[in-house]
Amino acid sequence: MPLINMIRRSLTLKMLFSGGLVLLLCVVLWIGFNVLFFKANVLKNVKSDIAMLSDTILLGLHYAMMLDSENDIKEIIHNIGKQEEIKGIRIYNKQGRIVFSNNKAEVDNVVDMHSPSCWTCHQYDPPPATMGLDERSRIREVNGTEIVGIMTPIPNTPGCIGGPCHVHSEDERLLGLLDIEVSTKSKSAMVVDFERNNLIISIIVFIATFAALFVYSYRAIFMPIRKLIRATRNVGVGNFFNEINMKQVDEIGVLADSFNMMGRTVSEKHRALVDQREEYRDLFQNVPCLVSVVDRDFRVIRHNRAYREHFGRSRGKHCFLMNKGRMERCPVCPVDRTFQDGLPHASEESGVSKDGHPIHWIVYTSPIRNKEGEVVAAMEMMIDITRRKELEEKLAASEERYQAIFESTPNALFVLDADTLDILDCNDSATTSYGYANEEFIGRSFLMFFRKEERDDWREILKVKREIDQCSHITKSGRAIYVTIRISPAEFLDQKVLIASCADITKKLEAEQQLIQASKMTTLGEMATGVAHELNQPLAILKTISNLLSRRVSRHQEMDETMLEEIAEGVSTHVDRASKIIDHMREFGRKSDLKTMPVNINSVLQRAFDFFSQQLNVRNIAVEWQLQESLPFIMADSNRLEQVIINLLINARDAIEDRWKKEKPEHLEKRITITTASTDKDVVIKLCDTGSGIPDAIRAKLFEPFFTTKDVGKGTGLGLSISYGIVKDYGGSIQAVRMDGEGACFVITFPVANGLEMPGQ
């Protein structure tokens, strides 16, 4: 015990003891590692040598085994077994019987397959043909000497199969085992020498290192610390401070300099503490928070100026009386909780000021302890939040108003996660439009309203676009509706969201489609005369061919094959022509399904002209074509675009007819020019005429519904309005340009369909 107490009280002894212990542990670990490593290497080398010897013996026995010469095998094993370190050489057959051995007494003995030397391989069924060296090795001790044995399999080789002496089947992998046992006596003696030498070197290193550590610690640590202890005790008992003169420049020297500096500044710090106490008193009084100190009887024993201005002079009065006008302690009191557990607490309170106005504050309490650590009082720091409360009430009222607006908006409104597009909230109109209950929306993706094959395309569009004029949605019942979407980024519950407003325009589009269909029917009615003429021509030819055939048959005239072939081709050609005209009329008159696909605008122009050409021919109106070859594709519906072109051709026809009725200009001809061109981004179509032109006063009204300059009964005023809507549906633009003295031009522009090659490429 005295030695333990001495070590516990002395830093130097602690360092020497701990350092010596660590050094001793390191030396022991170093010796142990070296010895174990050396032993492992020696054993590994012994095993390697035995394995090499086994392979050498097998090579030596191979020829004798091939000749089935037992005498040669015995002679080889006997001669090799004469070496001093070799304790046994055995050859086992597959049944575990010893067939050859340098010890004749072991021959014909059968080894138990469950013995440690055999069970290593025979625990598997069938035994493996090859195993690692460590798995084939075993160590046993005989008379204090370790014996290392290794089993080496004798494999079946091609020379052993089908031989004249001893035949082995091809399925046999092993013919037997070669077992060699070698004594490690000489190796063990070498290991003992190595252990003894390592121990001697380690003891010398330990003693020398410990001695050097002791001398250095005593001179560099123990003696300087003694000086510091004596000087510190003098200061502690109030004696005059004497500086310590120490020449060391290490940590001990720095400690001495620090001690000297501390002694010089102690008196200065004492004076500063007095000044700080006055400063902290002023801070306590002037801090803008309401601060009070309450004893365990809940009486205010101290407070600052801000507290007095709110509640009046409160010293000696109960805090619950001053703060809240109560005659008894509050049921839930943070001060009481601080007294109970000695921890800081916080709460939000409400009360009445000394002027009778309601006030709100957040109170933080912390314990005040005496020297024994007992809680004798609690400090309250109160932050006035009356103004914030008033703002919160106004904000709550504002949120109620905005929530009412949100719910009463006729369009379906959705609050979406900005990253995942999951629905966070929706209004009642959403349930009406889509048929889902409110709880069915929450947590599901906004993309569920789109068709499955379109969802990946819409995912990125919804994140970057703020307006989507027209798209298709699927309701809960599977009904398709058309909506326009307006998207606005915002914040909702401290996260970035998208506010999506979906307006159902299905009925509007249906009305537009009915209007467009009515316009188509009107157009077909206007073109009925031309179509009838188109059909009359192939019908007249067919009638002529029919009359020819009738006359030939009635006169019993024969016709050669060439004439019959020409007649058949003529009939087929004109029937196809009539059928094409009828199919074109039927296709033009059908309702469009609002689907878009890649369209070549040159083909649309040609089809529309073919359908309308007779209307121009009968009026002697020429058409000039200026089409760009390999025009890029656009995304649209060819049937709807054909209606736009026909509407423009009708207007051009009527404008030319009107001008020729009024003016009959001799320097002009009746002509319509159709031009197409393209840029990297757009495809441009121009349709110009030599008609009466467009006055500036009416150009701004051209595309308004029901506006027309034609006489009553000759126009509905819907053609250009419908054309304008169709062009806008596909992201295009249309405008009318007046040509001085040359009529008017309509210019239509469509965006190029990205990712599609030009025709012919």
C-alpha positions in Angstrom: 0.0 0.0 0.0 2.7 2.6 0.8 4.3 1.9 -2.6 0.9 2.3 -4.4 0.3 5.6 -2.5 3.7 6.8 -3.4 3.2 6.1 -7.1 -0.3 7.7 -7.0 1.1 10.9 -5.6 4.1 11.2 -7.8 3.9 12.2 -11.5 7.5 11.0 -12.1 6.8 7.6 -10.7 3.5 7.4 -12.6 5.4 8.2 -15.8 8.2 5.7 -15.0 5.8 3.0 -14.0 3.5 3.4 -17.0 6.4 3.8 -19.4 8.2 0.8 -18.0 5.0 -1.2 -18.1 4.3 -0.3 -21.7 8.0 -0.9 -22.6 7.8 -4.3 -20.9 4.6 -5.2 -22.7 6.1 -4.1 -26.1 9.2 -6.2 -25.4 7.1 -9.3 -24.5 4.9 -8.8 -27.6 8.1 -8.4 -29.7 9.6 -11.6 -28.4 6.4 -13.5 -28.7 5.8 -12.3 -32.3 9.4 -13.2 -33.3 9.3 -16.6 -31.7 5.9 -17.5 -33.1 6.8 -16.2 -36.5 10.1 -18.2 -36.5 8.3 -21.3 -35.3 5.7 -20.9 -38.0 8.3 -20.5 -40.7 10.3 -23.5 -39.4 7.2 -25.7 -39.5 6.2 -24.4 -42.9 9.7 -25.2 -44.2 9.6 -28.7 -42.6 6.2 -29.4 -44.3 7.5 -28.0 -47.6 10.6 -30.3 -47.4 8.5 -33.4 -46.5 6.1 -32.5 -49.5 9.2 -32.3 -51.8 10.5 -35.6 -50.4 7.1 -37.2 -51.0 7.1 -36.0 -54.6 10.6 -37.3 -55.0 9.8 -40.7 -53.6 6.7 -41.0 -55.8 8.8 -40.2 -58.9 11.3 -42.8 -57.7 8.5 -45.4 -57.2 6.7 -44.6 -60.4 8.7 -46.9 -62.6 8.7 -49.8 -60.1 4.9 -49.4 -59.7 4.4 -49.5 -63.4 6.4 -52.8 -63.5 4.6 -54.0 -60.4 8.0 -54.8 -58.9 7.4 -55.1 -55.1 11.1 -55.8 -54.4 12.2 -52.6 -56.1 9.5 -50.6 -54.1 10.6 -52.2 -50.8 14.3 -51.6 -51.5 13.6 -47.9 -52.4 11.5 -47.3 -49.2 14.0 -49.2 -47.0 17.0 -47.2 -48.3 15.2 -43.8 -47.9 13.9 -44.8 -44.4 17.5 -45.2 -43.2 17.9 -41.4 -42.8 17.9 -40.4 -39.1 15.2 -37.8 -39.3 12.7 -40.0 -41.3 10.6 -41.9 -38.8 8.3 -43.7 -41.2 7.4 -44.3 -44.8 4.2 -46.1 -45.7 2.1 -46.7 -48.7 -1.6 -47.4 -48.2 -4.0 -48.8 -50.7 -7.6 -47.5 -51.1 -8.9 -49.9 -48.3 -6.5 -48.3 -45.7 -4.1 -51.3 -45.6 -0.4 -50.7 -45.4 1.1 -52.4 -48.4 4.7 -51.1 -48.1 6.6 -49.6 -45.0 10.1 -49.1 -43.9 8.9 -50.8 -40.6 8.1 -54.4 -41.7 5.9 -54.9 -38.6 3.4 -52.4 -40.0 2.9 -54.1 -43.3 -0.7 -55.5 -43.9 -2.0 -53.4 -40.9 -5.4 -51.7 -41.7 -5.8 -48.1 -40.5 -9.2 -47.0 -39.2 -10.7 -44.5 -41.6 -12.0 -42.4 -38.7 -8.5 -41.8 -37.3 -7.3 -38.2 -37.4 -4.8 -38.9 -40.2 -7.5 -40.5 -42.4 -10.6 -38.7 -41.5 -9.3 -35.4 -43.0 -10.0 -36.8 -46.5 -12.6 -39.5 -45.7 -15.0 -37.1 -44.1 -16.0 -36.2 -47.7 -17.8 -38.7 -50.0 -16.1 -39.3 -52.3 -12.7 -38.2 -50.8 -11.2 -35.3 -52.8 -8.5 -36.1 -55.3 -6.3 -33.2 -54.1 -6.0 -31.2 -50.9 -3.8 -28.4 -49.6 -0.5 -29.1 -47.8 -1.9 -28.0 -44.4 -4.9 -30.2 -44.7 -2.7 -33.2 -45.5 -0.3 -32.5 -42.6 -0.5 -33.8 -38.9 1.8 -33.3 -35.9 2.2 -35.7 -33.0 4.6 -35.9 -30.1 6.7 -39.0 -29.4 9.0 -39.0 -26.3 9.1 -35.2 -26.2 9.9 -34.9 -29.9 7.4 -33.6 -32.5 6.8 -35.8 -35.5 5.4 -34.2 -38.6 3.5 -36.4 -41.0 2.1 -35.7 -44.5 -0.2 -37.8 -46.6 0.4 -37.6 -50.4 -2.2 -39.1 -52.8 -1.0 -41.5 -55.5 -3.0 -40.5 -58.5 -4.2 -42.8 -61.3 -2.2 -42.0 -64.4 -2.7 -43.1 -68.1 0.0 -45.7 -67.7 -1.9 -47.4 -65.0 -5.1 -47.8 -67.2 -5.3 -51.0 -69.3 -1.8 -52.2 -68.4 -0.9 -55.9 -68.6 -0.1 -56.2 -64.9 -2.5 -54.3 -62.8 -5.5 -52.7 -64.4 -7.3 -49.7 -63.0 -10.4 -48.2 -64.5 -10.6 -44.7 -65.8 -13.1 -43.7 -63.1 -10.5 -44.3 -60.3 -8.8 -41.0 -59.3 -6.6 -42.4 -56.5 -4.6 -45.6 -56.3 -3.4 -45.1 -52.7 -1.6 -42.8 -50.3 2.1 -42.2 -49.5 2.6 -41.3 -45.8 5.9 -39.9 -44.6 6.7 -38.9 -40.9 9.8 -36.8 -40.1 11.3 -35.8 -36.7 11.7 -32.1 -36.0 14.3 -32.6 -33.2 17.1 -30.6 -34.9 14.6 -27.8 -35.9 13.3 -27.7 -32.3 16.8 -27.2 -31.0 17.3 -24.3 -33.4 14.0 -22.7 -32.2 15.1 -23.0 -28.5 18.4 -21.2 -29.3 16.5 -18.5 -31.1 14.1 -18.0 -28.1 17.0 -17.7 -25.6 18.9 -15.2 -27.8 15.8 -13.0 -28.2 15.1 -13.0 -24.5 18.7 -11.9 -23.6 18.6 -9.1 -26.2 15.1 -8.0 -25.0 16.2 -7.8 -21.3 19.3 -5.7 -22.2 17.1 -3.3 -24.3 14.5 -3.0 -21.5 17.0 -2.2 -18.8 18.9 0.3 -20.9 15.7 2.1 -22.0 14.2 2.2 -18.6 17.4 3.6 -17.0 17.5 6.4 -19.6 13.8 7.1 -19.1 14.3 7.3 -15.3 17.3 9.7 -15.5 15.6 12.0 -18.0 12.3 12.1 -16.1 14.0 12.9 -12.8 16.0 15.8 -14.2 13.6 17.2 -16.7 10.3 16.7 -14.9 10.5 15.8 -11.3 12.9 18.6 -10.1 11.2 21.4 -12.1 7.7 20.3 -10.8 9.0 20.4 -7.3 9.9 24.1 -7.8 6.5 24.9 -9.2 4.7 23.2 -6.3 6.7 25.2 -3.7 6.0 28.5 -5.5 2.3 27.7 -5.9 1.9 26.9 -2.2 3.5 30.2 -1.3 0.9 32.1 -3.5 -1.9 29.9 -2.1 -1.1 30.9 1.6 -0.9 34.6 0.7 2.8 35.0 0.7 4.6 37.4 -1.6 4.8 36.2 -5.1 8.4 35.3 -6.2 9.1 34.5 -9.9 10.5 31.1 -10.8 13.7 31.2 -12.8 13.8 28.1 -15.0 16.2 27.7 -17.9 14.2 25.0 -19.7 12.5 25.9 -23.0 10.2 22.9 -23.2 6.6 22.5 -21.8 7.9 22.8 -18.2 9.7 26.0 -19.0 6.5 27.3 -20.7 4.5 26.3 -17.6 7.0 28.3 -15.4 6.6 31.4 -17.6 2.9 31.0 -17.5 3.0 30.7 -13.7 5.0 33.9 -13.5 2.6 35.7 -15.8 -0.3 34.4 -13.7 1.2 35.8 -10.5 1.7 39.2 -12.1 -1.9 39.4 -13.4 -3.7 38.0 -10.3 -3.9 41.4 -8.7 -4.9 43.0 -11.9 -7.7 40.4 -12.4 -8.9 41.1 -8.9 -9.4 44.7 -9.6 -11.0 43.8 -13.0 -13.5 41.5 -11.3 -14.8 44.4 -9.2 -15.3 46.5 -12.3 -17.0 43.6 -14.1 -19.4 43.1 -11.2 -20.6 46.6 -11.7 -20.8 46.1 -15.4 -22.8 43.0 -15.1 -25.2 44.8 -12.7 -25.7 47.4 -15.3 -26.3 44.8 -18.0 -28.8 43.0 -15.8 -30.7 46.3 -15.4 -30.6 47.4 -19.0 -31.1 44.1 -20.9 -34.3 44.4 -23.1 -35.7 41.1 -21.8 -37.7 40.9 -18.6 -35.5 39.3 -16.0 -36.4 38.3 -12.4 -35.1 36.1 -9.7 -37.7 34.0 -7.7 -37.0 32.2 -4.5 -38.5 28.8 -3.5 -41.6 30.6 -2.1 -42.2 32.0 -5.6 -41.5 35.6 -4.4 -39.6 38.0 -6.6 -36.3 38.8 -4.9 -34.7 40.7 -7.7 -35.7 42.1 -11.1 -34.4 44.4 -13.8 -35.7 47.6 -15.2 -37.7 46.1 -18.1 -39.6 43.8 -15.7 -40.5 46.7 -13.5 -41.8 48.7 -16.5 -44.2 45.9 -17.4 -45.4 44.8 -14.0 -44.4 47.5 -11.6 -42.2 47.1 -8.5 -42.5 43.4 -7.6 -39.8 42.7 -5.0 -41.1 40.6 -2.2 -44.4 39.8 -4.1 -45.4 36.5 -5.6 -44.6 36.1 -9.3 -48.0 34.6 -10.2 -49.7 37.7 -8.7 -47.4 40.2 -10.5 -47.3 38.4 -13.9 -50.9 37.1 -14.2 -52.9 38.6 -11.4 -53.5 35.2 -9.8 -54.0 34.6 -6.0 -52.5 31.1 -6.2 -49.6 29.4 -8.0 -50.1 28.5 -11.7 -51.0 24.8 -12.3 -48.2 24.5 -14.9 -45.3 26.6 -13.8 -41.8 26.4 -15.4 -40.3 27.9 -12.2 -41.8 25.0 -10.1 -40.4 22.4 -12.6 -36.9 24.0 -12.3 -37.2 23.7 -8.5 -38.2 20.1 -8.8 -35.6 18.8 -11.3 -32.9 21.5 -11.3 -33.0 21.9 -15.1 -33.8 24.8 -17.4 -37.4 25.0 -18.8 -39.3 27.1 -21.2 -43.0 27.8 -21.9 -45.3 30.4 -23.5 -47.3 32.5 -21.1 -50.0 35.2 -21.2 -50.8 37.8 -18.6 -51.8 41.5 -18.0 -49.4 44.4 -17.7 -49.6 47.0 -15.0 -51.7 49.2 -17.3 -54.3 46.4 -17.8 -53.3 45.4 -21.3 -53.0 41.7 -22.3 -49.4 40.7 -23.0 -47.8 37.5 -24.1 -44.2 36.3 -23.5 -41.9 33.3 -23.7 -40.3 32.5 -20.4 -37.0 30.6 -19.9 -36.0 29.5 -16.4 -32.7 28.3 -15.1 -31.7 27.2 -11.6 -29.5 29.3 -9.1 -27.5 27.1 -6.8 -25.6 27.7 -3.6 -22.1 26.4 -2.8 -23.5 23.0 -1.9 -25.2 22.7 -5.3 -28.7 23.1 -3.9 -31.3 25.0 -5.9 -32.2 28.1 -3.8 -33.8 30.3 -6.5 -34.7 30.4 -10.2 -34.0 33.0 -12.8 -36.8 33.9 -15.2 -36.0 35.5 -18.6 -39.1 36.6 -20.4 -39.3 37.8 -24.1 -42.3 39.9 -25.0 -44.0 38.4 -28.0 -47.3 40.4 -27.9 -46.7 42.0 -31.3 -45.8 38.6 -32.8 -49.0 37.1 -31.4 -51.1 39.8 -33.0 -49.3 39.1 -36.3 -50.0 35.4 -35.9 -53.7 36.0 -35.4 -53.8 38.2 -38.5 -51.8 35.5 -40.4 -54.2 32.8 -39.3 -57.2 34.9 -40.5 -55.4 35.5 -43.8 -54.7 31.8 -44.2 -58.4 31.1 -43.6 -59.3 33.5 -46.3 -56.8 32.0 -48.8 -58.0 28.5 -47.9 -61.6 29.6 -48.6 -60.4 31.0 -52.0 -58.5 27.7 -52.6 -61.5 25.6 -51.9 -64.0 27.8 -53.8 -61.9 28.1 -57.0 -63.9 26.4 -59.9 -60.8 25.0 -61.5 -59.1 21.9 -60.0 -56.2 23.0 -57.9 -53.3 20.7 -56.8 -50.3 21.2 -54.6 -47.5 19.1 -56.0 -44.1 18.1 -54.7 -41.6 20.0 -56.9 -39.3 17.0 -57.3 -41.6 13.9 -57.3 -44.8 15.6 -58.6 -46.7 13.7 -55.7 -50.0 15.4 -54.8 -49.8 17.1 -51.3 -53.2 18.8 -51.3 -56.1 19.6 -53.6 -59.4 21.5 -53.5 -63.0 20.2 -53.8 -63.2 21.0 -57.5 -60.5 18.4 -58.1 -62.8 15.7 -56.7 -65.6 16.9 -58.9 -63.5 17.0 -62.1 -61.7 13.7 -61.7 -64.1 11.6 -59.6 -61.6 10.7 -56.8 -62.2 11.3 -53.1 -59.8 13.9 -51.5 -57.9 11.2 -49.5 -57.4 9.2 -52.8 -55.4 12.1 -54.2 -53.0 12.6 -51.4 -49.6 10.8 -51.8 -50.3 9.7 -55.4 -48.5 11.1 -58.4 -50.0 13.8 -60.6 -48.8 11.8 -63.6 -51.6 9.2 -62.9 -54.0 11.5 -64.9 -51.9 11.0 -68.1 -51.8 7.9 -70.2 -49.1 5.4 -69.2 -47.2 5.8 -72.5 -47.1 9.6 -72.1 -46.1 9.9 -68.4 -42.3 9.9 -68.9 -42.7 12.7 -71.5 -44.9 14.9 -69.2 -42.7 14.4 -66.1 -40.0 16.9 -67.3 -42.5 19.2 -69.1 -44.5 19.8 -65.9 -41.3 20.8 -64.0 -40.1 23.4 -66.5 -43.3 24.7 -68.3 -45.6 27.2 -66.6 -48.5 26.9 -69.1 -49.9 23.9 -71.0 -52.7 25.0 -73.3 -54.2 21.6 -74.0 -53.6 18.0 -72.9 -55.6 14.9 -72.2 -56.4 13.6 -68.7 -58.0 10.4 -67.6 -60.6 10.5 -64.8 -61.3 7.8 -62.2 -64.0 6.3 -64.4 -61.6 6.1 -67.4 -63.3 9.0 -69.2 -60.8 11.2 -71.2 -61.1 15.0 -70.6 -59.1 17.9 -72.0 -57.6 20.5 -69.7 -55.4 23.5 -69.7 -52.8 23.6 -67.0 -51.3 26.6 -65.3 -48.3 25.9 -63.0 -46.8 28.2 -60.4 -43.9 27.5 -58.1 -44.4 28.2 -54.4 -43.6 27.0 -50.9 -45.9 24.8 -48.8 -45.1 23.5 -45.3 -41.4 24.5 -45.7 -40.9 22.7 -49.0 -40.8 23.7 -52.6 -44.0 22.8 -54.4 -45.9 23.5 -57.6 -49.4 24.9 -57.7 -51.2 23.3 -60.7 -54.5 24.7 -61.8 -56.4 22.4 -64.2 -59.3 23.9 -66.2 -61.6 21.4 -67.9 -62.0 22.6 -71.6 -63.6 19.4 -72.8 -67.0 21.0 -73.6 -65.2 23.9 -75.2 -63.2 21.7 -77.5 -66.3 19.6 -78.3 -68.1 22.8 -79.3 -65.1 23.9 -81.4 -65.0 20.5 -83.1 -68.7 20.8 -83.9 -68.0 24.3 -85.3 -65.1 22.9 -87.3 -67.2 20.0 -88.6 -69.9 22.4 -89.6 -67.3 24.5 -91.5 -66.1 21.3 -93.2 -69.6 20.5 -94.3 -70.1 24.1 -95.6 -66.8 23.8 -97.5 -68.0 20.4 -99.0 -71.2 22.1 -100.0 -69.4 24.9 -101.8 -67.2 22.4 -103.6 -70.1 20.1 -104.6 -70.3 21.5 -108.2 -66.6 21.0 -108.8 -66.6 17.5 -107.3 -69.6 16.6 -109.5 -67.6 17.8 -112.5 -64.6 15.7 -111.4 -66.8 12.6 -111.1 -68.6 13.3 -114.4 -65.4 13.1 -116.4 -64.5 9.5 -115.5 -68.2 8.5 -115.6 -68.5 9.9 -119.1 -65.5 7.9 -120.2 -66.9 4.8 -118.6 -70.2 5.4 -120.4 -68.4 5.7 -123.8 -66.5 2.5 -123.2 -69.8 0.8 -122.2 -71.5 2.0 -125.4 -68.5 0.8 -127.5 -68.7 -2.6 -126.0 -72.5 -2.8 -126.5 -72.2 -1.9 -130.2 -69.5 -4.5 -130.8 -71.5 -7.2 -129.0 -74.8 -6.3 -130.9 -72.9 -6.5 -134.2 -71.1 -9.7 -133.3 -67.8 -7.9 -134.0 -64.7 -9.5 -132.7 -62.1 -7.5 -130.7 -58.4 -8.3 -130.6 -56.7 -8.8 -127.2 -54.8 -5.5 -127.5 -58.1 -3.5 -127.7 -59.6 -5.5 -124.8 -56.5 -4.8 -122.7 -56.7 -1.1 -123.4 -60.4 -1.0 -122.6 -59.9 -2.9 -119.3 -57.0 -0.5 -118.3 -59.2 2.5 -119.1 -62.1 1.3 -117.0 -59.7 0.5 -114.1 -58.0 3.9 -114.3 -61.2 5.9 -114.2 -62.9 3.8 -111.6 -59.8 4.4 -109.4 -60.0 8.1 -110.1 -63.6 8.3 -109.1 -63.0 6.2 -106.0 -60.1 8.4 -105.0 -62.3 11.5 -105.2 -65.0 9.9 -103.1 -62.5 8.6 -100.4 -60.9 12.1 -100.2 -64.3 13.7 -99.6 -65.1 11.1 -96.9 -61.8 11.5 -95.2 -62.1 15.3 -95.3 -65.6 15.2 -93.9 -64.7 12.9 -90.9 -64.2 14.3 -87.4 -60.6 14.6 -86.2 -59.5 12.9 -83.1 -57.0 15.6 -82.0 -54.0 13.4 -82.3 -50.7 14.6 -83.7 -48.1 12.8 -85.8 -45.3 13.8 -88.1 -46.6 15.6 -91.2 -45.0 16.7 -94.5 -46.7 20.0 -95.2 -46.0 19.7 -99.0 -48.1 16.6 -99.1 -50.9 18.4 -97.2 -50.8 21.3 -99.7 -51.0 18.9 -102.7 -53.9 16.9 -101.3 -55.9 20.1 -100.5 -55.2 21.4 -104.0 -56.3 18.1 -105.6 -59.5 18.3 -103.7 -60.1 22.0 -104.6 -58.5 22.2 -108.1 -61.7 22.0 -110.0 -63.0 25.1 -108.2 -60.1 27.0 -109.5 -60.1 25.5 -113.0 -63.7 26.5 -113.8 -62.8 30.1 -112.8 -59.5 30.2 -114.8 -57.4 30.7 -111.7 -53.8 29.5 -112.1 -51.8 28.1 -109.3 -48.0 28.7 -109.1 -46.0 26.2 -106.9 -42.8 27.2 -105.2 -42.2 24.2 -102.8 -38.9 23.5 -101.1 -37.8 19.9 -101.5 -37.0 17.7 -98.5 -39.1 19.9 -96.2 -38.7 19.0 -92.4 -41.6 17.3 -90.7 -44.0 19.1 -88.3 -46.2 17.6 -85.6 -49.9 18.0 -86.5 -53.0 16.3 -87.9 -52.9 16.3 -91.7 -56.7 16.3 -91.9 -57.1 19.5 -89.8 -54.2 21.2 -91.7 -55.9 20.3 -95.0 -59.0 22.2 -93.8 -56.8 25.3 -93.1 -55.4 25.2 -96.6 -58.8 24.8 -98.2 -60.2 27.7 -96.1 -57.4 29.9 -97.4 -57.9 28.7 -101.0 -61.6 29.5 -100.7 -60.8 33.0 -99.4 -58.2 33.5 -102.2 -60.8 32.3 -104.8 -63.5 34.7 -103.5 -61.0 37.6 -103.3 -59.9 37.1 -106.9 -63.5 36.8 -108.2 -64.5 39.9 -106.3 -61.7 42.0 -107.7 -62.3 40.8 -111.3 -66.0 41.7 -111.0 -65.2 45.2 -109.8 -62.0 46.1 -111.6 -61.1 43.6 -114.4 -57.4 44.5 -114.3 -55.8 43.9 -117.6 -52.1 43.9 -116.3 -52.8 41.0 -113.9 -53.8 37.4 -114.2 -55.9 35.3 -111.8 -53.2 33.6 -109.9 -52.6 31.9 -106.5 -48.9 31.4 -105.4 -48.1 28.6 -102.9 -44.6 28.7 -101.3 -42.9 26.6 -98.7 -39.5 27.1 -97.0 -37.8 26.2 -93.8 -35.2 27.3 -91.3 -33.5 25.3 -88.5 -36.5 25.9 -86.2 -39.5 26.6 -88.4 -41.4 25.6 -91.5 -43.1 28.5 -93.4 -46.1 28.3 -95.8 -47.1 31.4 -97.9 -50.4 31.4 -99.8 -50.7 34.6 -101.9 -53.3 35.7 -104.3 -53.9 38.6 -106.8 -57.3 39.4 -105.3 -58.6 42.7 -103.8 -56.3 42.6 -100.8 -56.9 43.2 -97.1 -57.7 46.8 -96.0 -55.7 47.9 -92.9 -58.8 48.7 -91.0 -60.0 45.0 -91.0 -56.7 43.2 -90.8 -56.9 43.0 -87.0 -60.4 41.5 -87.1 -59.7 38.8 -89.7 -59.4 35.9 -87.3 -62.3 36.9 -85.0 -65.3 34.4 -85.0 -68.2 35.4 -87.3 -66.4 38.4 -88.8 -66.7 38.4 -92.6 -66.5 40.9 -95.5 -68.7 38.8 -97.8 -72.3 39.5 -98.6 -75.0 38.0 -96.4 -75.5 34.3 -97.1 -72.1 33.9 -98.8 -69.9 33.4 -95.7 -70.2 32.4 -92.0 -67.1 34.3 -90.8 -65.8 31.1 -89.2 -63.2 29.9 -91.8 -60.3 32.0 -90.7 -61.2 31.8 -87.0 -61.2 28.0 -87.1 -58.0 28.1 -89.1 -56.4 30.3 -86.5 -57.4 27.9 -83.7 -56.1 24.8 -85.6 -52.7 26.5 -86.3 -52.4 27.6 -82.6 -53.2 24.0 -81.4 -49.9 22.8 -83.1 -47.7 25.7 -81.8 -47.9 27.7 -85.0 -48.8 31.2 -86.0 -50.8 32.7 -88.9 -50.9 36.3 -90.1 -52.3 38.2 -93.0 -50.0 40.5 -95.1 -51.4 43.0 -97.6 -49.5 43.2 -100.9 -49.6 46.6 -102.5 -51.5 46.2 -105.8 -51.0 42.4 -105.8 -53.6 41.2 -103.4 -52.9 39.5 -100.0 -50.6 36.9 -98.5 -51.3 34.5 -95.6 -48.1 33.4 -93.8 -48.2 30.3 -91.6 -45.3 29.2 -89.4 -44.9 25.8 -87.6 -42.1 24.6 -85.4 -39.9 21.8 -86.8 -40.5 18.4 -85.2 -37.2 17.7 -83.4 -35.6 14.3 -83.8 -37.2 13.5 -87.1 -35.2 13.3 -90.3 -36.3 15.2 -93.5 -38.2 13.2 -96.1 -35.8 11.5 -98.5 -32.9 11.4 -96.1 
